Structures are given as C-alpha cells and as structure tokens.
Amino acid sequence: MRIVIRYRKIKIMKLYTTLFALLLSTLSIGQQSGELVIFSDDGEKFYAVLNGIYQNYEPETNVRIQDLTDEWYKCKIVSSDNIFTIDKNIAVKMNTTVTYRIIEKNGEYKLRYFTETPKNDYAGPSSGQSHVVYHSTGETPVSMQTTMTTTTSTTTTSGGINNGGESVNVNINVSENGMSTNISANDGVSTSGTTTTYSETTTVTTTQGGSNAQANMYEACQLDNAGYERLKNSIEGESFSDDKLRVARTAAKNKCLSVQQIKGIARLFSFSDEQLEFTKAAYGNCLNRQNYYEVLEVFTFSSDKDELENYINTH
C-alpha cells in the first residue's frame, strides 16, 4: 500500500512539473516582441507612423521602435518639411531587430528593407538614434513657429560747423565702445550725422502635441470645393499633357484629395497612362483611401484597373 501511495505522489509531482514548464513556456511566448529601426539615407528628418499613430513627436533621422508584438504594421513615413510621405506595410519578426531605410531615387522616396539581426545582438549607432516604445494611442505633432526679431541701432558719426565757417568741431561717438573724440579744424569742412539700423529675424520651429492636432492637420491638408475648381482650371489651362500632369502631381503631393476629387481630376487626362500616373501619385495622401477602389471606375481597360489595384495592394 505504501508503495502505491508513493508512486501516485511521484506521478502527481511530475504532472505539476510538466504543467509548470508549459506555463513558463506560454508566458515566454506571450512576452516575445520585435523591433523596427528606420533611418534616412540622406539625413532627412521624419515622423514614423504605425497603424495611424505617430511614434516620435520630434522629427528624427533614425528611429528605433521597440516592444512590437504584431507581425505586420501599416507604416507611414512623413518628412518634417512635407517634401514626401511613404506608405508601406512592414513585417516584424519576434526577438529580431529589422532595419528599413528611406532612399530617394529620381525624386521619389521609398522605404526599403535593409537588414535584420537578433534583438539582443543589435548594436545601434552611438548617437543620433531616437528610442521609442510602441504605443497604440497618441497625438499628432503640430509644428508651431515663433519669430524673434532683434534690432540694433548704431550711431556712426555726428558733427557741426560754426556760423563763421572758420572752424569745425567734429564729435565721433561709437555706441558699442562708449568712445568719444573731439577734433578741431580750420578748413571749413562740415560733417553731418548718420544712423544705421538693421534687423535680424530668427524663426524657431517647435513641435507640440494636441488633442485636436489630427483634425487640424487634415483641415489644413484638405482641398475645399473652391480650391478644387481652381485646381481643375489650372490643369485644363495647360497646353501640353506633361504640364497638365505636373500640376496634378504637385497638387496630389501637397494636398489631401478625396476619392471623388481624384476621379474628377483623372478624367481630365486623355490617355490611360497619364491617368495611372496621377492616381498612383494621389493615393498616398488620399483622405478616404478605404474607398480607393472607386477610382478603378475611371479606367476602361482591365489591364489598367489591374495595374492600379496591384499598386494599392503593395503600398
């Protein structure tokens, strides 16, 4: 009987040990995370946006985002001076630091895979890298400018002549040194006083977050009906198709157009290759990209629709 009881105790202890090991393994898997490093090849400062949330509130040239637990993130790179935006779905590997770099080629900016290394072995640059722990909520940074003006006034010379014209008394005052000199002469020369003033203006740009920042950003980016009509008139006013496309691409780069506005502008072009080039350029800043499939209605041929659809799926 004692042998049976002892045997049962040993089995129970082994069961507990197995369950405890399984629990530790589960907790270890649950705590796994990956990292992303994004840097700019040419030193252009940028914001990194993951799943619609700004991760760094100050523009940086190199950003390391830690504690990422999902395998895929929708990434948007926004340059600090609004020269470019990049949209890309990027992969994250657990216990790995994956590095992407921003490159520029023929005026177009892209986000490219660069390298990867085990997270514990990653050795970043000694300086210039911003470390961010991933957060799924936050505020959009708003750029604000403060202008400071410094005005300096300097008196260079001042003097006078007597009524008889036989002698001249000249006083030279330099305000910065506090020096005063008296000169007497009999040649009848007179010296008049002059004052030189110059202004120096310095603009300081700071970045702040605010609860209404996202709304303010889109409000400034949107193109109202009057602006939309002016844009169409500008495009139609160009004589050559290349110039029409240039105006449309510039507007798509600097404004957030709606799907309806993009469709209307695309129909101003006579050839499908021009329509394709414009609708691709306008996709990145589109206000309602979830409805971008409606833009396919602009095209007649299936090959053109397929090309735009492939572009949407890969950006």
KEPA-890859 format. One record per residue: residue in three letters; x, y, z of N, C-alpha, C in turn. Coordinates in steps of 0.05 Angstrom, whole numbers, padded with zeros to 5 digits, always signed. Each point is the difference from the previous one (the first is absolute). Layout:
<recs>
ALAXYZXYZXYZ;...
</recs>
This chain:
<recs>
MET+00017-00024+00000-00017+00024+00000+00018+00025+00000;ARG+00021+00000+00017+00018+00023+00000+00013+00005-00027;ILE+00007-00022-00014+00013+00003-00026-00019+00013-00020;VAL-00026-00008+00001-00020+00011-00018-00003+00030+00005;ILE-00003+00008+00025-00004+00028+00007+00024+00017-00008;ARG+00024-00011+00005+00024+00015-00008+00002+00003-00030;TYR-00008-00021-00015+00001+00001-00029-00020+00021-00010;ARG-00023+00002+00013-00020+00020-00008+00011+00029+00005;LYS+00013+00003+00023+00011+00027+00006+00021+00008-00021;ILE+00016-00019-00008+00021+00006-00020-00013+00008-00026;LYS-00022-00014-00008-00014+00007-00025-00012+00028+00001;ILE-00011+00007+00023-00013+00026+00004+00022+00022-00002;MET+00023-00005+00013+00021+00020-00001+00010+00004-00028;LYS+00003-00022-00015+00008+00002-00028-00020+00016-00017;LEU-00026-00005+00006-00021+00015-00014+00002+00030+00005;TYR+00004+00007+00026+00002+00028+00008+00024+00013-00014;THR+00023-00015-00001+00024+00010-00012-00004+00005-00030;THR-00014-00018-00013-00006+00003-00029-00018+00024-00005;LEU-00021+00003+00017-00018+00022-00004+00014+00027+00005;PHE+00018+00000+00020+00015+00025+00006+00018+00008-00023;ALA+00013-00021-00012+00017+00006-00023-00016+00010-00023;LEU-00023-00011-00005-00017+00009-00021-00009+00029+00004;LEU-00006+00006+00026-00009+00028+00006+00023+00020-00005;LEU+00024-00008+00008+00023+00018-00005+00005+00004-00030;SER-00003-00022-00015+00004+00002-00029-00021+00018-00012;THR-00025-00002+00009-00022+00017-00011+00005+00029+00006;LEU+00009+00005+00026+00006+00028+00007+00023+00011-00016;SER+00020-00017-00005+00023+00009-00016-00008+00007-00028;ILE-00017-00016-00012-00010+00006-00027-00016+00025+00000;GLY-00017+00004+00020-00017+00023+00001+00015+00026+00003;GLN+00024-00002+00012+00016+00024+00004+00019+00007-00023;GLN+00000-00016-00021+00018+00005-00022-00008+00026-00014;SER+00020+00013-00011-00005+00025-00015+00023+00004-00019;GLY-00006+00017-00019+00021+00008-00020+00004+00029+00000;GLU+00020+00009-00017+00006+00028-00001+00003+00009-00030;LEU-00005+00025-00004+00005+00012-00026+00019+00023+00002;VAL+00018+00002-00019+00018+00023-00002-00004+00012-00027;ILE-00006+00026-00001-00003+00014-00026+00019+00024+00000;PHE+00015+00002-00022+00019+00023-00001-00001+00011-00029;SER+00008+00025-00001+00001+00014-00026+00028+00000-00012;ASP+00002-00008-00025+00026-00001-00013+00013+00027-00002;ASP-00016+00021-00006+00012+00026-00005-00004+00019+00024;GLY-00007-00010+00023-00002+00017+00024-00025+00016+00002;GLU-00021-00007-00017-00025+00014+00001-00015-00008+00026;LYS-00009+00020+00015-00015-00006+00025-00029-00007-00007;PHE-00011-00018+00017-00027-00011-00007-00014-00009+00026;TYR-00026-00004-00003-00017-00012+00020-00007-00029-00009;ALA+00000-00019+00019-00008-00027-00006-00028-00005+00012;VAL-00018-00008-00017-00028-00005+00008-00007-00029-00004;LEU-00008-00014+00022-00007-00028-00002-00030-00003+00007;ASN-00014-00012-00018-00029-00005+00004-00014+00027+00006;GLY+00009+00021-00013-00014+00026+00003+00009+00016+00024;ILE+00019-00009+00016+00009+00014+00024+00029+00009-00003;TYR+00005+00026+00004+00027+00010+00000+00016-00012+00023;GLN+00024-00011-00007+00016-00013+00021+00021+00020+00011;ASN+00010+00018-00016+00019+00020+00009-00012+00028-00004;TYR+00000+00016+00021-00012+00026-00001+00019+00022-00008;GLU+00025-00007-00002+00020+00018-00012+00011-00013-00025;PRO+00003+00015-00022+00011-00013-00024+00029-00009+00005;GLU+00006-00024-00010+00027-00012+00004+00010-00011-00026;THR+00026-00006-00001+00012-00013-00024+00003-00030+00004;ASN-00003-00009+00025+00003-00029+00007-00018-00006+00023;VAL-00019-00018-00003-00019-00007+00021+00000-00030+00004;ARG+00002-00008+00026-00002-00028+00008-00026-00003+00016;ILE-00018-00017-00010-00026-00005+00013+00001-00028+00012;GLN-00005-00001+00026+00003-00025+00015-00027-00010+00010;ASP+00000-00026+00010-00023-00013+00011-00023-00002-00020;LEU+00006-00009-00024-00020-00005-00020-00009-00029+00001;THR-00025-00005+00004-00010-00028+00005-00016-00011-00024;ASP-00006+00016-00019-00015-00010-00024+00020-00006-00022;GLU-00008-00016-00019+00017-00008-00022+00001+00020-00023;TRP-00022+00016-00003-00001+00019-00021-00010+00027+00011;TYR+00010+00022-00011-00008+00027+00008-00003+00017-00026;LYS-00020+00016+00000-00003+00019-00021+00016+00025+00006;CYS+00021+00005-00015+00019+00020+00006-00003+00024-00019;LYS+00002+00024+00010+00001+00024-00016+00023+00017+00010;ILE+00016+00009-00019+00023+00018+00006-00007+00028-00011;VAL+00002+00019+00018-00007+00028-00008+00025+00017+00005;SER+00010+00013-00021+00023+00017+00003-00008+00025+00016;SER+00019+00011+00015-00005+00023+00017-00007+00025-00016;ASP+00010+00002-00024-00006+00023-00017-00021-00005-00021;ASN-00014-00023+00003-00022-00008-00019+00009-00003-00029;ILE+00026-00006-00003+00009-00006-00028-00010-00027-00010;PHE-00003-00019+00018-00009-00026-00009-00015-00015+00022;THR-00016-00019-00008-00013-00020+00018+00004-00027-00013;ILE+00003-00020+00017+00003-00028-00010-00020-00017+00015;ASP-00014-00017-00014-00018-00020+00012+00009-00028-00006;LYS+00002-00017+00020+00009-00027-00005-00008-00018+00023;ASN-00008-00024-00006-00005-00021+00020+00026-00014+00006;ILE+00009+00001+00025+00026-00012+00006-00003-00023+00021;ALA+00018-00019-00003-00001-00024+00016+00018+00003+00025;VAL-00009-00013+00022+00016+00000+00024+00005-00029+00008;LYS+00024-00006+00007+00007-00027+00009+00006+00000+00030;MET-00011-00020+00014+00003-00001+00029+00030-00005+00007;ASN+00008+00014+00021+00028-00002+00010+00020+00009-00021;THR-00008+00017-00018+00017+00009-00022-00002+00030-00004;THR+00022+00013-00006-00001+00028-00008+00003+00002-00030;VAL-00022+00009-00013+00000+00002-00029+00004+00030-00007;THR+00018+00005-00019+00007+00027-00007-00009+00006-00028;TYR-00013+00024-00003-00008+00010-00026+00013+00027-00004;ARG+00005+00007-00025+00012+00026-00005-00017+00016-00021;ILE+00001+00026+00003-00014+00018-00019+00020+00008-00021;ILE-00007-00006-00026+00017+00008-00022-00015+00018-00019;GLU+00016+00015-00015-00012+00018-00020+00012-00008-00027;LYS-00017-00003-00020+00009-00008-00027-00017+00015-00020;ASN+00013+00016-00016-00014+00016-00021-00023+00016+00012;GLY+00004+00012+00023-00020+00017+00012-00021-00015+00015;GLU+00000-00026+00001-00020-00016+00014+00012-00013+00024;TYR-00013+00002+00023+00010-00011+00025-00013-00027+00005;LYS+00016-00020+00009-00010-00026+00006+00011-00011+00026;LEU-00014-00019+00012+00009-00013+00024+00008-00029-00007;ARG+00025-00006+00004+00011-00026-00009+00011-00016+00023;TYR-00003-00026-00001+00012-00019+00020+00030+00003-00002;PHE+00013+00001+00023+00029+00003+00000+00015-00024+00013;THR-00008-00007+00024+00014-00022+00013-00016-00009+00025;GLU+00008-00022+00012-00013-00009+00025+00021-00014+00017;THR-00004+00000+00026+00018-00012+00019-00015-00009+00025;PRO+00009-00020+00014-00013-00007+00026-00001+00024+00018;LYS-00023+00003+00013-00005+00024+00016+00022+00005+00021;ASN+00008-00022+00013+00020+00003+00021+00028+00007-00010;ASP+00004-00005-00026+00027+00005-00012+00001+00027-00015;TYR-00023+00014-00001+00000+00025-00016+00016+00021+00014;ALA+00018+00012-00015+00016+00023+00011-00004+00024-00019;GLY-00017+00018+00009-00006+00023-00017+00022+00021+00001;PRO-00004+00022-00014+00020+00021+00000+00005+00012+00028;SER+00024+00010+00004+00006+00010+00027-00016+00025+00006;SER-00009+00015-00020-00016+00024+00005-00018+00005-00024;GLY-00020+00017+00005-00017+00008-00022-00024-00018-00005;GLN-00004-00020+00018-00023-00018-00004-00020+00005+00023;SER-00026+00003-00008-00021+00004+00019-00013-00026+00007;HIS-00002-00007+00026-00012-00025+00009-00029+00005+00008;VAL-00019-00016-00011-00028+00004+00006-00012-00027+00007;VAL-00016-00001+00021-00015-00024+00006-00027+00002-00014;TYR-00008-00020-00015-00024+00002-00016-00024+00006+00017;HIS-00017+00019-00009-00025+00007+00013-00022+00001-00021;SER-00023-00011+00007-00022-00002-00019-00020+00024+00002;THR+00006+00018+00018-00016+00025+00002+00019+00023+00002;GLY-00009+00024-00007+00017+00023+00002-00011+00023-00016;GLU+00016+00021-00001-00009+00025-00013+00018+00006-00024;THR-00010+00015-00019+00015+00008-00023+00016+00025+00006;PRO+00026+00000-00006+00016+00025+00005-00008+00022-00018;VAL+00000+00024+00010-00007+00024-00015+00024+00018+00000;SER+00009+00009-00023+00023+00018-00002-00009+00028+00005;MET+00014+00014+00017-00007+00027+00007+00025+00017-00003;GLN-00003+00024-00010+00023+00018-00005-00002+00024+00018;THR+00023+00007+00012+00002+00024+00016+00021+00018-00013;THR-00006+00025-00005+00019+00018-00013+00010+00020+00020;MET+00027+00002+00001+00012+00019+00018+00016+00020-00017;THR-00003+00026+00005+00013+00021-00015+00018+00016+00018;THR+00025+00003-00009+00020+00016+00015+00007+00024-00017;THR-00002+00024+00011+00006+00024-00014+00023+00014+00014;THR+00021+00007-00016+00023+00014+00010+00003+00027-00013;SER+00004+00020+00016+00003+00027-00010+00028+00011+00007;THR+00015+00009-00020+00027+00010+00005+00003+00028-00011;THR+00010+00019+00016+00006+00027-00010+00029+00001-00009;THR+00004+00006-00025+00027-00001-00011+00014+00026+00003;THR-00011+00023-00008+00013+00026+00003-00020+00022+00004;SER+00008+00021+00013-00016+00024+00003+00018+00024+00003;GLY-00007+00023-00011+00018+00023+00002-00015+00026-00006;GLY+00015+00022+00001-00012+00026-00006+00021+00019-00008;ILE-00008+00023-00011+00018+00021-00009-00009+00026+00012;ASN+00019+00018+00006-00008+00026+00012-00011+00019-00021;ASN-00012+00020+00009-00013+00019-00019+00019+00014-00018;GLY+00025+00005+00009+00019+00014-00016+00013-00017-00021;GLY-00001-00026+00002+00012-00018-00019+00030-00001+00003;GLU+00012+00012+00021+00029+00001+00003+00010-00024+00015;SER-00016-00013+00015+00009-00024+00015-00022-00020+00001;VAL+00007-00025+00003-00019-00023+00001+00005-00016+00025;ASN-00020-00007+00014+00002-00017+00023-00015-00027-00006;VAL+00014-00022-00001-00011-00026-00007+00001-00019+00024;ASN-00022-00012+00007-00001-00020+00021-00006-00027-00012;ILE+00017-00020+00005-00004-00027-00009-00008-00017+00023;ASN-00024-00012-00001-00009-00017+00022-00006-00028-00010;VAL+00011-00020+00012-00006-00028-00007-00013-00012+00024;SER-00026-00006-00003-00016-00008+00023+00009-00026+00013;GLU+00011-00019-00017+00007-00026+00011+00025+00001+00018;ASN+00018+00020-00006+00025+00002+00016-00002+00022+00021;GLY-00020+00018-00003-00002+00022+00018+00022+00020-00003;MET+00012+00002-00024+00023+00018-00004-00009+00027-00012;SER+00012+00022+00009-00007+00027-00009+00025+00014-00008;THR+00001+00013-00023+00024+00014-00009-00008+00028-00010;ASN+00015+00021+00007-00005+00027-00010+00023+00008-00019;ILE-00007+00011-00023+00020+00008-00020-00006+00029-00008;SER+00020+00018-00001-00003+00027-00009+00016+00004-00026;ALA-00012+00015-00019+00014+00006-00026-00008+00027-00009;ASN+00016+00012-00019-00005+00027-00010-00005+00000-00031;ASP-00006-00025-00011-00003-00001-00029-00029+00004-00009;GLY-00018+00005+00018-00027+00005-00008-00016-00025-00008;VAL+00010-00024+00006-00014-00025-00007-00021-00006+00021;SER-00024-00007-00008-00021-00008+00019-00007-00029-00003;THR-00007-00013+00021-00007-00028+00000-00028-00003+00011;SER-00018-00014-00014-00027-00004+00009-00003-00027+00014;GLY-00020-00003+00017-00004-00025+00015-00016-00020-00015;THR+00007-00026+00003-00015-00022-00012-00006-00021+00020;THR-00022-00015-00003-00007-00022+00017-00007-00024-00017;THR+00012-00023+00007-00005-00025-00015-00015-00019+00018;THR-00022-00011-00011-00016-00019+00016-00004-00025-00017;TYR+00003-00023+00012-00006-00025-00014-00016-00018+00018;SER-00015-00018-00012-00016-00019+00015+00008-00029-00007;GLU+00001-00017+00019+00006-00028-00004-00023-00016+00011;THR-00011-00017-00017-00023-00016+00007+00007-00030+00001;THR-00007-00013+00022+00006-00028+00003-00027-00015+00004;THR-00005-00021-00015-00024-00016+00003+00006-00026+00013;VAL-00013-00006+00022+00004-00025+00015-00024-00017-00004;THR+00004-00025-00008-00022-00019-00004+00000-00020+00022;THR-00023-00003+00013-00003-00020+00021-00022-00019-00007;THR-00002-00023+00014-00020-00020-00006-00015-00006+00025;GLN-00027+00001-00001-00016-00005+00023-00022-00020-00008;GLY-00011-00014+00020-00023-00017-00005-00025+00013+00011;GLY-00022-00006-00011-00025+00012+00009-00023-00019-00005;SER-00021+00002+00015-00023-00018-00003-00014+00003-00026;ASN+00002+00025-00012-00013+00005-00025+00020+00001-00023;ALA+00024-00010+00005+00021+00002-00021-00007-00015-00025;GLN-00011-00024+00003-00006-00016-00024-00021+00015-00017;ALA-00020+00011+00013-00021+00014-00015+00012+00025-00013;ASN+00017+00014+00014+00012+00024-00011+00017-00006-00024;MET+00015-00023+00001+00017-00007-00022-00016-00005-00025;TYR-00022-00016+00003-00016-00007-00023-00015+00025-00011;GLU-00008+00017+00019-00014+00024-00009+00018+00017-00018;ALA+00025+00002+00008+00019+00016-00016+00007-00014-00026;CYS-00002-00026+00000+00008-00016-00024-00022-00002-00021;GLN-00025+00001+00009-00023-00003-00018-00001+00022-00021;LEU-00013-00007-00022-00004+00020-00022-00030+00004-00002;ASP-00010+00024+00007-00028+00006-00001-00010+00002-00029;ASN-00026+00003-00003-00012+00000-00027+00011+00023-00018;ALA+00004+00023+00012+00011+00023-00016+00028-00006-00009;GLY+00016-00011+00019+00028-00007-00007+00001-00022-00021;TYR-00019-00019+00002-00001-00022-00019-00007+00010-00028;GLU-00018+00019-00002-00007+00011-00026+00024+00016-00012;ARG+00014+00014+00018+00023+00015-00010+00022-00019-00010;LEU+00003-00022+00014+00020-00020-00009-00007-00011-00027;LYS-00026-00007-00004-00008-00011-00026+00004+00021-00022;ASN-00006+00025+00006+00004+00021-00021+00030+00003-00006;SER+00017-00003+00020+00029+00002-00005+00010-00022-00018;ILE-00011-00024+00006+00009-00023-00017-00010+00003-00028;GLU-00025+00008-00003-00011+00003-00027+00012+00023-00015;GLY+00012+00019+00015+00012+00023-00013+00027-00005-00012;GLU+00012-00023+00007+00026-00008-00012-00004-00011-00028;SER+00018+00007-00018-00002-00008-00028+00010-00028-00005;PHE+00019-00010+00015+00013-00026-00005-00007-00019+00022;SER-00002-00026-00007-00008-00020+00019+00020-00003+00023;ASP+00026+00003-00007+00021-00002+00022-00004+00021+00021;ASP-00007+00025-00009-00005+00021+00018-00025-00004+00017;LYS-00021-00011-00013-00024-00006+00015+00006-00020+00022;LEU+00016-00021-00007+00006-00020+00020+00018+00011+00022;ARG+00018+00018-00006+00017+00012+00020-00016+00015+00020;VAL-00020+00016-00009-00017+00015+00018-00016-00019+00018;ALA-00011-00021-00012-00016-00018+00016+00017-00015+00021;ARG+00024-00009-00008+00017-00015+00019+00009+00019+00023;THR+00005+00025-00006+00008+00018+00021-00022+00004+00020;ALA-00025+00002-00010-00023+00003+00018-00004-00025+00017;ALA+00004-00023-00012-00004-00025+00015+00021-00003+00021;LYS+00024+00011-00005+00022-00002+00020-00005+00018+00024;ASN-00012+00023-00005-00002+00021+00021-00028+00002+00013;LYS-00019-00013-00012-00028+00001+00011-00011-00028+00004;CYS-00019-00002+00018-00014-00026+00005-00026+00000-00016;LEU+00000-00013-00023-00024+00000-00017-00018-00024+00008;SER-00026+00004-00005-00019-00021+00004-00002-00018-00025;VAL-00012-00023+00003-00003-00018-00023-00015+00013-00022;GLN-00022+00015+00007-00015+00013-00021+00016+00021-00015;GLN+00016+00015+00015+00017+00020-00013+00021-00013-00018;ILE+00012-00022+00009+00020-00014-00016-00013-00011-00025;LYS-00024-00011+00001-00013-00009-00024-00006+00022-00019;GLY-00008+00023+00010-00006+00023-00017+00025+00010-00015;ILE+00022+00001+00015+00025+00010-00013+00011-00021-00020;ALA-00002-00026+00007+00010-00021-00018-00015+00001-00027;ARG-00025+00008+00001-00016+00000-00025+00008+00024-00018;LEU+00017+00018+00010+00009+00022-00016+00022-00008-00020;PHE+00011-00024+00005+00022-00010-00018-00012-00018-00022;SER+00012+00002-00023-00010-00014-00024+00010-00029-00001;PHE+00023-00006+00011+00012-00027-00003+00002-00014+00027;SER-00003-00026-00001-00001-00016+00025+00026+00000+00015;ASP+00023+00002-00015+00026+00000+00014+00003+00025+00017;GLU-00011+00022-00009+00000+00025+00016-00019-00003+00024;GLN-00023-00012-00004-00018-00005+00022+00012-00018+00021;LEU+00014-00020-00009+00013-00019+00019+00022+00015+00016;GLU+00016+00016-00013+00021+00014+00014-00011+00018+00021;PHE-00022+00015-00007-00011+00018+00020-00014-00015+00023;THR-00016-00020-00006-00014-00014+00021+00019-00015+00019;LYS+00023-00009-00010+00020-00011+00018+00012+00021+00018;ALA+00006+00024-00012+00012+00021+00016-00019+00011+00021;ALA-00027-00001-00005-00019+00011+00018-00008-00020+00022;TYR+00008-00025-00002-00009-00020+00019+00011+00005+00028;GLY+00025+00009+00002+00013+00003+00027-00014+00019+00018;ASN-00010+00023-00010-00012+00020+00016-00031+00001-00001;CYS-00011-00021-00012-00029+00000-00003-00014+00000+00027;LEU-00021+00016+00003-00014+00002+00025-00015-00025+00008;ASN-00012-00013-00020-00016-00025+00006+00010-00023-00017;ARG+00024-00009+00006+00013-00021-00016-00016-00026+00001;GLN-00016-00004+00022-00015-00025+00001-00020-00002-00023;ASN-00006+00022-00013-00018+00000-00023+00014+00003-00027;TYR+00027-00005+00000+00015+00006-00024-00007-00019-00023;TYR-00013-00022+00006-00008-00018-00021-00019+00013-00020;GLU-00014+00022+00009-00018+00014-00018+00015+00014-00022;VAL+00026+00006+00004+00015+00013-00021+00003-00018-00025;LEU-00002-00026+00004+00001-00019-00022-00020+00006-00022;GLU-00022+00013+00008-00021+00007-00019+00009+00018-00023;VAL+00022+00014+00005+00011+00019-00019+00010-00015-00025;PHE+00010-00024+00004+00013-00014-00022-00019-00018-00016;THR+00007-00002-00025-00016-00016-00019+00010-00029-00002;PHE+00026-00003-00001+00013-00026-00005+00007-00014+00026;SER-00004-00026+00000+00006-00016+00024+00029+00001+00008;SER+00018+00002-00020+00028+00001+00006+00007+00024+00017;ASP-00012+00023-00006+00005+00024+00016-00012-00002+00028;LYS-00023-00012+00002-00012-00005+00027+00017-00018+00016;ASP+00011-00021-00012+00017-00019+00014+00025+00013+00010;GLU+00012+00017-00017+00025+00014+00008-00005+00018+00024;LEU-00021+00015+00000-00006+00018+00023-00006-00017+00025;GLU-00015-00021-00003-00007-00017+00022+00025-00013+00013;ASN+00018-00008-00017+00025-00012+00010+00016+00022+00015;TYR+00000+00024-00010+00014+00022+00013-00012+00005+00028;ILE-00026+00000+00001-00014+00004+00026+00008-00021+00020;ASN+00000-00025-00009+00006-00023+00018+00028-00001+00009;THR+00018+00013-00014+00029-00001+00008+00010+00025+00013;HIS-00018+00020+00004+00009+00025+00013-00018+00006+00024;
</recs>
